[in-house]
Amino acid sequence: MKDKIRTRPMASQRQVREDSLNNISIVQEGDMALLTFKLKDTTFKIFWIGRKHVFNIEFTGDYYRGEMCGLLGNADGNAKNDFLRPDGVIVKDAIEFGESWKVPGKQC
């Protein structure tokens, strides 16, 4: 069975082992930060532009394709089903979608 990646904030209580920290890279250039890490055959890149609070996520590799869920979609190549709520319902409204992934009792 493949691993699942959940992009919901606070969804994971997993600890990063010290030996796996070698796979994480953080580079800052001006207002942009790039976090890169590798799991299985997949390399993830998270680009964050601080002043605009905008981020973009890219990944290469097939191990997790279609095995993700949450605010970033499921990475199955079909953009029409990316707004999938945790209850399995696909919605069109971004606010409704985002609200459905809130962690109860948590505030930022």
C-alpha positions, 0 to 999 in steps of 0.5 A: 500500500502506498503512503498518503500525503495529506496537505491539511495543516496540522494533519500529521504528527510524524517526526522527521528522523535526523538522518532524513534531514539531509534530504531537506533544502531551504534557500532564500533569495530576496522575498522568495524561499524555496523548500525542497525535499525528496520522498521515495522517487518524488522531489517536492519543491515549495516556492513561497513569496513572503510579502505576497503570502503566495506559494506554489508547489511542484513535484516530480516523480510518480510514487505519490501521484494521485495519492495526495489529498487536501488543500493542494488537490490530489495530484492525479492530473485532473484539475476538475476534482481538486476541490474535494472536501474531506467527506468526498464531495467535490465543490466549486467554491474556493471558500467552501473548499478551504473551510472544509479542511479547517482543523477544529479548535485551531486558530492562526 
